[in-house]
Structures are given as structure tokens and as C-alpha cells.
Amino acid sequence: MPVSRNAIGTAAVGGALVLTLAALIYPSMLGIQNTASNQSRIIANTQWGPLTEADRNFVVFVRSAGLWEGPSGQLAMQRGTTAAVREAGRHLVIGHAALDASCRRIAPELNITIPNQPTPQQQGFLATFQSDRGKQFDTDFANTLRMTHGSIFNTIAKIRSTTENTLVRALADQANDVVLDHITQMEKTGLVNFDQVNFQETTPPKLPAAQVTPPVPQPGAPVVALTVPLGLSTEGVPTGPATEPSPTASPTAG
């Protein structure tokens, strides 16, 4: 599938919350490729436990993913030619709004700057959907989203099994439920080409770091918030655990 480099605006993803954005050097290679930096390096000690590079990258990735998958879900609800594709779109919109709310809640606590736009690679996926019509939209939507969700699924498991930070652990729990639901919804469309998807997951393209890194937001810029459209039913859509994590038993000042 060709990847466009067209950017998307923020109007498609709902309202905004105004927060002060702290400085952060984004980790590179945050797309469907693995990072090459020292993921286990502790970059901060917080009251919720140590925060590693992998933890930070995970929060940024979940946020970045929602910024293109949420709008993709809205397109599917509008353009999908089958009920299954439209239903998959509904699950994307609702699930990523829930994950986005969690990212926006914990990022200030952990002093993590989150992006306001997805990566150029992710913007390209969305641009393809925007230009698609009919069955081509259905096919591209189902296969691309099945590939990207399948790629992050293993990362979620690794973060959940290794992180010592309770905020990141809770996000991983939530992401596990939401992403598994989205994988299932894509498969229910009956359009997934598993040979193609499995190849793309195991042999991702070697892209420049700039293509798979979210643009750094301007200091003081309002934080875009993914929201569920008014009147859209959330019935039957998993959004993950709703419990608030507690600080670790022995917090360390950072």
C-alpha cells in the first residue's frame, strides 16, 4: 500500500484540553518498528515507580496511535460498505477515546510530553483511507488496522510484564483489552489477508526515524483530545479497566 506524506489537521479528532507541555526529546522509531535505544534505562523515579525509556515510549505510542486510528474509525463509520466495517470503526472511535483519556491523565503525572499529531507514516495510512472509496476502503482499512494492532500487541505484553510503574502498568492493562478487541473486530470483517498481514508484522519496512516519530508539539500548545461523538452508543465496546492505580508502597522522590 503506498504511504502518503500528507499531514492531517486536528479538527477531525474532537476538542482540546489546554495543558502546559514540558520539553521532551521524542524517542525515535515509534512506528511499527522497534526502538534501538536502551529501553530499560530509568529516566525518572516517580511516586508510581521508576519510569524507563520503554515506559515513556509506550505512553507516547499509545497516544500517537489513537491520533490516526480514532479518525480512521470515524471514516469507517461513514464510508464502510458493510455493517462489519462500520462496527469496527465504532469500536476504534470509542476504544481510542478511552485510551487517549488515560494518556492525557497520566502524561503530566510522569512529566511526559505527548504528541498532537501521529507520525508521518501513520498520517500516510490515514491519507490512504481518506482517498479510498467503496470496497477498496474496506480492504485497506481492515488489513492496515489489523497489521498495526497486531504489531503493538506484543509490545503491550512486554510492557505489562516488565514495567515497575503502576501508571504505565494500568495503561498496558487497558491497552491490552482495547487492542485485542480491535484485532477481533478487523478479523470479523472477513477481509483480512493473513499472509500479507503476518509478513508486514514480521518484516516491517526500514523507514527513517523521522517517518515513525510523532512531531514535537509547540510549547504551550493545547492538547488535542479524542472524544466520542455525541449520541454514539458505547454499548458492547471494551474500553479496559476503569480503576485508578495507586502509588507504589515506597515512593521514591524524583
Disulfide bonds with the S-S distance in Angstrom:
none
